[in-house]
Amino acid sequence: MAVESPIKIPGLDYEKEMSRWKNIYKALTEPEPKMGHTPRTEVWRKNKSVLWHYPAKERKYEIPLFFVYSLFNKPYILDIAPKASVIEGLTNMGYEVYLLDWGTPGYEDKNIGLDTYIEKYLRTAVKRAIRHSGAEEISLVGYCLGGTIASIYASIAEEPIKNLIVATVPIDFGPFMGPDKWAEGLRQGDFNIDHFIDVYGNVPPQYVEGMFRAIGAPIYFTNYTMLLHRAHDHRYVDKWRRMNRWTLDQVPFTGEAYRQLAKELFKENKLVKGELMIGNKKADLKNIKANLFVVSGSRDNLILEEQSKPIMDLVSSEDKTYIVVETGHVGLALSGLFAKIVDQWAASHSNLL
């Protein structure tokens, strides 16, 4: 006697499955997708670093936007694909955009510290951007560690910084998103940073990648799971390939800069305490009087909101805004959403022509 099973097994959609596996094969074997689509010109170069200018499609605002990105990753995530590019979105909205690409340091750059990056590279690039744009003031836009660097620079800048915009930015290094043993080892001196840097010179890119894997664990392989699940979607596969390339395309971190980051920011939290020295200048955030806009992601798995929000009480700015967006650390840039968020605030702070 036949008994009908209560479990209903759905039929297999052969066309969908064939499309899925074809796209998986393409995603893993085809040449890497092209990054950086927005027209740009080189304005200035120093060592490995380049200052790029992205002209507005039709300029509407007097004050340009100057992007400062992290030293850990390559900045092309800000211009990762047509119609999903932060930079393209802002140039289409009428902003002149500048980006300082730090480049890929070699062993010969191991002695470049945060002092040099800020005083010799960032300061000079800002001066060049102001001169090139013909503007009297500029807006700094810092993303992740780039926001930390932009904030440090703004606290000692003699240049006319009208606006400071920072997103997913670590300011207070007391809270930590990552393995507790890492924080304990670094802060108690169990991990010898000096010995590590003396041996390697720079932090190798595979160590940088491993660090972000550990912080994202145990969900690091979720991207491959999602590829399997959504491989039939051509648009998703293209987005996945771009994100995967950027994630794996890490750069070395100069030894001296990492030494300062680990000791003076992470271990001793000098920026929040107002004790950080850049050259012979104290990088006290209370010196910042520029209009301030801070963006955090509610699903950020790298930078906690508690790390970003303290800047609101540390600066002397009269005009300051803090918002939380329903997105993750990378999704804010990857989706192009950051362009719309910047425009909503910057449009009223950038002097209409």
ZAVO-78224 format. One record per residue (C-alpha): chain; z, x, y; residue number from 0. Coordinates in pm, 1 decimal, m for minus. Layout:
N
<atom A,<Z,X,Y>,NUM>,
...
//
This chain:
353
<atom A,<0.0,0.0,0.0>,0>,
<atom A,<m110.3,144.3,332.3>,1>,
<atom A,<149.2,165.9,608.8>,2>,
<atom A,<44.7,191.5,972.9>,3>,
<atom A,<206.8,484.1,1147.0>,4>,
<atom A,<398.5,400.0,1468.7>,5>,
<atom A,<274.9,728.2,1617.1>,6>,
<atom A,<m53.1,694.9,1803.8>,7>,
<atom A,<m253.5,1016.5,1807.3>,8>,
<atom A,<m496.5,1021.0,2101.9>,9>,
<atom A,<m858.8,1095.4,2032.8>,10>,
<atom A,<m989.0,1441.4,2117.3>,11>,
<atom A,<m1216.6,1461.0,2421.3>,12>,
<atom A,<m1459.2,1723.0,2290.2>,13>,
<atom A,<m1648.8,1761.9,2620.0>,14>,
<atom A,<m1327.6,1816.6,2813.0>,15>,
<atom A,<m1203.1,2068.5,2555.9>,16>,
<atom A,<m1533.6,2258.7,2557.2>,17>,
<atom A,<m1521.7,2271.7,2936.8>,18>,
<atom A,<m1159.6,2391.1,2924.8>,19>,
<atom A,<m1225.4,2683.3,2691.2>,20>,
<atom A,<m1547.4,2783.8,2865.5>,21>,
<atom A,<m1358.9,2802.5,3194.9>,22>,
<atom A,<m1074.8,3001.9,3037.8>,23>,
<atom A,<m1327.0,3251.8,2904.8>,24>,
<atom A,<m1493.1,3277.7,3246.9>,25>,
<atom A,<m1159.8,3312.9,3426.6>,26>,
<atom A,<m1061.1,3606.1,3207.7>,27>,
<atom A,<m1397.4,3787.1,3181.2>,28>,
<atom A,<m1603.3,3728.3,3497.3>,29>,
<atom A,<m1595.1,3972.1,3793.6>,30>,
<atom A,<m1307.9,3919.9,4035.1>,31>,
<atom A,<m1373.4,3663.1,4311.0>,32>,
<atom A,<m1448.7,3789.7,4662.2>,33>,
<atom A,<m1157.3,3781.6,4904.7>,34>,
<atom A,<m1166.1,3773.5,5282.4>,35>,
<atom A,<m1436.0,3540.2,5414.3>,36>,
<atom A,<m1354.3,3500.9,5783.1>,37>,
<atom A,<m1572.7,3717.1,6014.2>,38>,
<atom A,<m1379.7,4012.9,6155.0>,39>,
<atom A,<m1423.3,4344.1,6335.7>,40>,
<atom A,<m1219.2,4662.0,6327.2>,41>,
<atom A,<m1032.7,4732.0,6651.9>,42>,
<atom A,<m819.4,5034.4,6566.1>,43>,
<atom A,<m731.9,5254.9,6270.4>,44>,
<atom A,<m447.8,5494.8,6193.5>,45>,
<atom A,<m422.3,5672.1,5858.8>,46>,
<atom A,<m465.7,5395.2,5594.8>,47>,
<atom A,<m385.8,5109.6,5835.3>,48>,
<atom A,<m646.5,4897.1,6014.3>,49>,
<atom A,<m616.0,4645.2,6296.7>,50>,
<atom A,<m860.0,4358.4,6241.1>,51>,
<atom A,<m976.9,4103.7,6496.3>,52>,
<atom A,<m1084.3,3756.1,6386.9>,53>,
<atom A,<m1252.7,3586.0,6685.2>,54>,
<atom A,<m1193.0,3219.0,6754.0>,55>,
<atom A,<m1483.8,2992.6,6669.3>,56>,
<atom A,<m1439.5,2844.2,7016.0>,57>,
<atom A,<m1147.1,2994.7,7204.5>,58>,
<atom A,<m897.3,2736.2,7331.3>,59>,
<atom A,<m583.6,2942.1,7384.8>,60>,
<atom A,<m509.9,3239.2,7607.1>,61>,
<atom A,<m239.0,3396.9,7391.2>,62>,
<atom A,<m361.8,3549.2,7061.6>,63>,
<atom A,<m179.7,3546.3,6728.7>,64>,
<atom A,<m89.8,3884.6,6579.0>,65>,
<atom A,<m11.4,3876.9,6203.5>,66>,
<atom A,<235.4,4119.1,6046.5>,67>,
<atom A,<233.5,4102.4,5667.7>,68>,
<atom A,<462.8,4247.6,5400.5>,69>,
<atom A,<446.6,4610.4,5288.3>,70>,
<atom A,<470.1,4498.0,4924.2>,71>,
<atom A,<140.0,4309.5,4895.5>,72>,
<atom A,<m212.3,4304.9,5031.4>,73>,
<atom A,<m263.0,4061.8,5321.2>,74>,
<atom A,<m583.5,3898.9,5196.5>,75>,
<atom A,<m378.6,3603.5,5072.3>,76>,
<atom A,<m398.2,3493.1,5436.8>,77>,
<atom A,<m778.6,3475.0,5400.3>,78>,
<atom A,<m806.3,3404.3,5029.5>,79>,
<atom A,<m1083.3,3142.1,5014.1>,80>,
<atom A,<m1303.4,2927.9,5238.3>,81>,
<atom A,<m1127.7,2607.0,5349.3>,82>,
<atom A,<m796.4,2740.0,5214.8>,83>,
<atom A,<m767.0,3037.2,5450.4>,84>,
<atom A,<m481.4,3058.1,5699.4>,85>,
<atom A,<m680.5,3286.3,5928.1>,86>,
<atom A,<m999.5,3080.1,5906.9>,87>,
<atom A,<m800.8,2765.7,5984.8>,88>,
<atom A,<m646.3,2918.4,6297.1>,89>,
<atom A,<m974.3,3061.5,6428.9>,90>,
<atom A,<m1132.5,2718.5,6378.5>,91>,
<atom A,<m847.5,2571.7,6583.0>,92>,
<atom A,<m928.9,2800.7,6874.4>,93>,
<atom A,<m693.8,3097.9,6833.9>,94>,
<atom A,<m787.9,3463.5,6860.9>,95>,
<atom A,<m626.4,3623.6,6556.0>,96>,
<atom A,<m531.6,3986.5,6489.2>,97>,
<atom A,<m402.0,4126.8,6160.6>,98>,
<atom A,<m248.8,4467.7,6098.0>,99>,
<atom A,<m345.1,4565.4,5742.8>,100>,
<atom A,<m100.2,4840.6,5641.5>,101>,
<atom A,<m343.8,4969.7,5378.3>,102>,
<atom A,<m265.2,5141.4,5049.3>,103>,
<atom A,<m39.6,5447.2,5096.9>,104>,
<atom A,<m89.9,5760.7,4890.9>,105>,
<atom A,<157.1,6025.1,4779.0>,106>,
<atom A,<95.6,6209.8,5106.4>,107>,
<atom A,<245.6,5909.1,5290.8>,108>,
<atom A,<580.2,5919.5,5108.4>,109>,
<atom A,<771.2,6018.8,5423.9>,110>,
<atom A,<652.6,5721.2,5630.2>,111>,
<atom A,<962.6,5510.8,5697.6>,112>,
<atom A,<1024.2,5180.6,5871.3>,113>,
<atom A,<1075.6,5372.0,6197.2>,114>,
<atom A,<724.0,5515.8,6179.7>,115>,
<atom A,<563.6,5190.7,6067.7>,116>,
<atom A,<720.7,5005.9,6359.8>,117>,
<atom A,<705.3,5266.3,6638.3>,118>,
<atom A,<379.2,5444.1,6555.7>,119>,
<atom A,<174.7,5176.2,6380.0>,120>,
<atom A,<289.2,4827.5,6481.7>,121>,
<atom A,<369.5,4903.4,6844.9>,122>,
<atom A,<37.4,5080.4,6900.0>,123>,
<atom A,<m156.1,4803.3,6722.4>,124>,
<atom A,<7.8,4537.3,6940.9>,125>,
<atom A,<m86.2,4732.1,7253.9>,126>,
<atom A,<m445.9,4758.2,7130.9>,127>,
<atom A,<m459.9,4386.1,7050.8>,128>,
<atom A,<m330.4,4292.7,7396.4>,129>,
<atom A,<m585.3,4519.2,7562.5>,130>,
<atom A,<m867.6,4403.1,7335.8>,131>,
<atom A,<m791.3,4032.7,7390.6>,132>,
<atom A,<m749.1,4061.1,7767.2>,133>,
<atom A,<m427.6,3857.4,7737.6>,134>,
<atom A,<m106.6,3932.7,7922.3>,135>,
<atom A,<119.0,3828.3,7631.6>,136>,
<atom A,<95.9,3795.7,7254.8>,137>,
<atom A,<245.7,3592.7,6968.7>,138>,
<atom A,<380.3,3779.6,6664.9>,139>,
<atom A,<345.3,3600.5,6329.9>,140>,
<atom A,<541.0,3759.2,6045.2>,141>,
<atom A,<523.3,3653.4,5679.6>,142>,
<atom A,<793.1,3750.2,5424.6>,143>,
<atom A,<899.0,4114.6,5480.2>,144>,
<atom A,<636.7,4119.1,5755.3>,145>,
<atom A,<859.8,3868.9,5934.5>,146>,
<atom A,<1154.0,4107.0,5901.9>,147>,
<atom A,<945.1,4391.8,6042.7>,148>,
<atom A,<813.1,4170.2,6324.2>,149>,
<atom A,<1169.2,4063.1,6412.1>,150>,
<atom A,<1293.5,4423.8,6416.5>,151>,
<atom A,<1004.3,4525.1,6639.0>,152>,
<atom A,<1056.1,4225.9,6872.0>,153>,
<atom A,<1418.6,4334.0,6919.4>,154>,
<atom A,<1312.8,4672.7,7061.3>,155>,
<atom A,<969.2,4588.8,7203.0>,156>,
<atom A,<875.2,4677.2,7556.9>,157>,
<atom A,<544.8,4493.8,7510.6>,158>,
<atom A,<515.4,4129.7,7630.6>,159>,
<atom A,<600.3,3921.4,7322.3>,160>,
<atom A,<594.3,3554.6,7423.7>,161>,
<atom A,<636.5,3394.8,7080.7>,162>,
<atom A,<784.6,3507.8,6749.7>,163>,
<atom A,<682.1,3305.5,6444.2>,164>,
<atom A,<832.6,3402.3,6107.3>,165>,
<atom A,<790.8,3240.0,5766.4>,166>,
<atom A,<978.3,3291.7,5436.1>,167>,
<atom A,<1156.9,3576.0,5610.7>,168>,
<atom A,<1457.3,3774.9,5481.9>,169>,
<atom A,<1695.7,3844.0,5770.0>,170>,
<atom A,<2035.4,3826.0,5601.0>,171>,
<atom A,<2019.9,4045.7,5289.4>,172>,
<atom A,<2361.1,3931.5,5166.4>,173>,
<atom A,<2227.9,3642.6,4954.6>,174>,
<atom A,<1993.3,3759.8,4679.8>,175>,
<atom A,<1733.5,3585.5,4463.9>,176>,
<atom A,<1712.8,3791.9,4148.3>,177>,
<atom A,<1914.9,3940.7,3862.2>,178>,
<atom A,<2282.1,3978.0,3959.7>,179>,
<atom A,<2298.1,4319.1,3793.9>,180>,
<atom A,<2027.5,4446.9,4031.1>,181>,
<atom A,<2231.0,4350.8,4335.2>,182>,
<atom A,<2549.3,4490.4,4184.2>,183>,
<atom A,<2384.1,4816.6,4079.7>,184>,
<atom A,<2219.5,4880.7,4415.4>,185>,
<atom A,<2521.0,4789.4,4625.6>,186>,
<atom A,<2766.6,4988.0,4415.9>,187>,
<atom A,<2541.0,5291.9,4388.7>,188>,
<atom A,<2482.5,5266.1,4013.3>,189>,
<atom A,<2108.9,5292.0,4075.3>,190>,
<atom A,<2026.5,5620.2,4251.0>,191>,
<atom A,<1754.4,5532.4,4503.3>,192>,
<atom A,<1734.0,5889.0,4634.6>,193>,
<atom A,<1671.9,6034.8,4290.2>,194>,
<atom A,<1408.3,5770.6,4213.1>,195>,
<atom A,<1219.9,5838.8,4539.0>,196>,
<atom A,<1250.2,6215.6,4498.8>,197>,
<atom A,<1085.6,6186.0,4156.2>,198>,
<atom A,<808.6,5937.3,4237.0>,199>,
<atom A,<751.6,5990.2,4609.8>,200>,
<atom A,<644.7,5626.8,4649.5>,201>,
<atom A,<745.3,5319.2,4451.2>,202>,
<atom A,<452.1,5281.4,4206.1>,203>,
<atom A,<264.7,4948.2,4215.1>,204>,
<atom A,<355.7,4870.7,3852.9>,205>,
<atom A,<723.8,4888.9,3951.5>,206>,
<atom A,<658.8,4653.0,4240.9>,207>,
<atom A,<487.1,4409.5,4004.5>,208>,
<atom A,<771.7,4441.7,3754.0>,209>,
<atom A,<1025.9,4366.7,4024.5>,210>,
<atom A,<853.9,4042.3,4119.7>,211>,
<atom A,<818.5,3949.8,3751.8>,212>,
<atom A,<1192.8,3994.3,3704.5>,213>,
<atom A,<1275.8,3788.8,4012.9>,214>,
<atom A,<1042.1,3511.2,3895.2>,215>,
<atom A,<1167.5,3516.9,3533.6>,216>,
<atom A,<1173.8,3322.7,3309.9>,217>,
<atom A,<876.9,3133.8,3457.3>,218>,
<atom A,<644.3,3428.0,3516.9>,219>,
<atom A,<394.7,3314.3,3251.3>,220>,
<atom A,<374.9,2963.4,3394.7>,221>,
<atom A,<46.9,3054.0,3566.3>,222>,
<atom A,<m118.9,3117.4,3228.5>,223>,
<atom A,<26.3,2794.8,3090.5>,224>,
<atom A,<m117.5,2603.0,3383.9>,225>,
<atom A,<m455.8,2769.8,3334.3>,226>,
<atom A,<m460.6,2644.6,2975.4>,227>,
<atom A,<m357.5,2297.8,3087.5>,228>,
<atom A,<m602.7,2262.2,3376.7>,229>,
<atom A,<m890.3,2488.7,3278.9>,230>,
<atom A,<m1131.4,2193.4,3274.9>,231>,
<atom A,<m1084.3,2167.8,3655.3>,232>,
<atom A,<m1335.4,2411.1,3812.6>,233>,
<atom A,<m1165.2,2404.6,4154.4>,234>,
<atom A,<m826.4,2480.3,4002.7>,235>,
<atom A,<m968.9,2768.2,3798.6>,236>,
<atom A,<m1119.6,2925.8,4110.5>,237>,
<atom A,<m786.1,2896.0,4291.6>,238>,
<atom A,<m602.8,3037.2,3986.7>,239>,
<atom A,<m833.5,3339.7,3967.7>,240>,
<atom A,<m779.4,3421.9,4333.8>,241>,
<atom A,<m403.7,3387.0,4307.4>,242>,
<atom A,<m392.0,3587.5,3983.7>,243>,
<atom A,<m591.6,3871.4,4138.2>,244>,
<atom A,<m361.9,3887.3,4441.0>,245>,
<atom A,<m47.9,3875.5,4223.8>,246>,
<atom A,<m161.6,4172.4,4015.2>,247>,
<atom A,<m304.8,4367.4,4310.8>,248>,
<atom A,<17.4,4535.5,4423.7>,249>,
<atom A,<33.2,4842.6,4646.7>,250>,
<atom A,<267.4,5143.9,4638.4>,251>,
<atom A,<567.8,5122.3,4872.3>,252>,
<atom A,<627.6,5443.2,5065.1>,253>,
<atom A,<938.1,5620.7,4946.4>,254>,
<atom A,<1109.6,5662.4,5282.5>,255>,
<atom A,<1047.6,5299.1,5383.4>,256>,
<atom A,<1189.8,5179.9,5051.7>,257>,
<atom A,<1489.7,5408.3,5091.1>,258>,
<atom A,<1564.2,5250.2,5431.1>,259>,
<atom A,<1501.9,4898.7,5300.1>,260>,
<atom A,<1734.7,4946.4,5003.2>,261>,
<atom A,<2013.9,5127.9,5187.0>,262>,
<atom A,<2018.2,4998.2,5544.0>,263>,
<atom A,<1901.2,4640.7,5491.2>,264>,
<atom A,<1980.4,4538.2,5134.0>,265>,
<atom A,<2295.2,4743.9,5071.7>,266>,
<atom A,<2449.1,4762.7,5420.1>,267>,
<atom A,<2287.0,4452.8,5578.2>,268>,
<atom A,<2259.2,4633.4,5911.8>,269>,
<atom A,<2006.3,4395.7,6069.4>,270>,
<atom A,<2244.4,4100.1,6063.3>,271>,
<atom A,<2530.9,4319.8,6181.3>,272>,
<atom A,<2327.7,4450.6,6477.2>,273>,
<atom A,<2367.1,4809.5,6351.8>,274>,
<atom A,<2010.4,4896.7,6248.0>,275>,
<atom A,<1862.1,5194.0,6430.8>,276>,
<atom A,<1487.1,5240.3,6473.7>,277>,
<atom A,<1445.7,5588.8,6610.5>,278>,
<atom A,<1699.4,5612.0,6891.4>,279>,
<atom A,<1698.6,5236.7,6960.4>,280>,
<atom A,<1936.3,4975.8,6822.0>,281>,
<atom A,<1742.8,4686.1,6667.7>,282>,
<atom A,<1982.7,4413.6,6774.7>,283>,
<atom A,<1830.8,4067.4,6727.3>,284>,
<atom A,<2018.9,3936.3,7030.0>,285>,
<atom A,<1765.1,4131.3,7238.8>,286>,
<atom A,<1496.8,3880.4,7133.0>,287>,
<atom A,<1426.5,3626.6,7405.7>,288>,
<atom A,<1080.0,3519.4,7292.2>,289>,
<atom A,<1023.1,3159.8,7187.3>,290>,
<atom A,<1115.0,3143.5,6817.8>,291>,
<atom A,<967.4,2938.8,6531.9>,292>,
<atom A,<1106.7,2983.3,6178.2>,293>,
<atom A,<958.1,2832.1,5860.9>,294>,
<atom A,<1129.3,2818.4,5520.3>,295>,
<atom A,<1002.2,2677.6,5189.6>,296>,
<atom A,<1223.1,2436.6,4996.5>,297>,
<atom A,<1077.3,2565.6,4667.3>,298>,
<atom A,<1073.6,2935.0,4760.3>,299>,
<atom A,<1175.3,3137.8,4453.2>,300>,
<atom A,<1183.9,3471.6,4637.2>,301>,
<atom A,<1349.0,3417.6,4976.5>,302>,
<atom A,<1644.6,3182.2,5002.9>,303>,
<atom A,<1685.2,2958.2,5304.7>,304>,
<atom A,<2025.1,3123.8,5358.2>,305>,
<atom A,<1841.4,3451.3,5415.1>,306>,
<atom A,<1616.0,3311.9,5689.0>,307>,
<atom A,<1828.2,3066.5,5885.6>,308>,
<atom A,<2078.9,3318.1,6033.6>,309>,
<atom A,<1813.2,3442.7,6276.7>,310>,
<atom A,<1856.4,3118.6,6468.4>,311>,
<atom A,<2208.1,3218.6,6575.5>,312>,
<atom A,<2135.9,3588.8,6618.9>,313>,
<atom A,<1858.7,3574.4,6882.8>,314>,
<atom A,<1897.7,3495.4,7252.0>,315>,
<atom A,<1590.2,3271.6,7265.5>,316>,
<atom A,<1633.4,2945.3,7452.3>,317>,
<atom A,<1334.2,2782.6,7283.6>,318>,
<atom A,<1384.8,2801.9,6906.7>,319>,
<atom A,<1280.1,2577.1,6619.0>,320>,
<atom A,<1361.4,2586.3,6248.1>,321>,
<atom A,<1181.4,2380.1,5984.4>,322>,
<atom A,<1181.4,2352.6,5604.5>,323>,
<atom A,<852.9,2273.7,5430.9>,324>,
<atom A,<808.7,2131.0,5080.5>,325>,
<atom A,<636.7,2436.3,4933.4>,326>,
<atom A,<695.8,2768.3,4760.4>,327>,
<atom A,<688.6,3126.0,4885.0>,328>,
<atom A,<319.7,3187.4,4815.7>,329>,
<atom A,<199.5,2826.3,4828.7>,330>,
<atom A,<255.2,2815.0,5204.8>,331>,
<atom A,<m24.5,3069.5,5251.6>,332>,
<atom A,<m232.9,2999.5,4940.7>,333>,
<atom A,<m296.7,2636.9,5037.0>,334>,
<atom A,<m382.0,2714.0,5398.7>,335>,
<atom A,<m92.2,2485.8,5500.2>,336>,
<atom A,<61.2,2759.9,5712.1>,337>,
<atom A,<m228.8,2736.8,5960.5>,338>,
<atom A,<m154.5,2369.9,6033.3>,339>,
<atom A,<218.0,2437.0,6066.7>,340>,
<atom A,<161.9,2728.1,6306.8>,341>,
<atom A,<m80.2,2520.4,6514.7>,342>,
<atom A,<163.3,2228.6,6546.1>,343>,
<atom A,<408.8,2458.6,6721.3>,344>,
<atom A,<189.3,2727.5,6877.3>,345>,
<atom A,<m49.7,2484.4,7049.3>,346>,
<atom A,<215.3,2409.1,7310.6>,347>,
<atom A,<324.9,2773.4,7339.7>,348>,
<atom A,<m9.2,2955.8,7368.3>,349>,
<atom A,<m145.7,2855.6,7713.5>,350>,
<atom A,<m453.6,2635.4,7696.1>,351>,
<atom A,<m758.0,2787.7,7867.5>,352>,
//
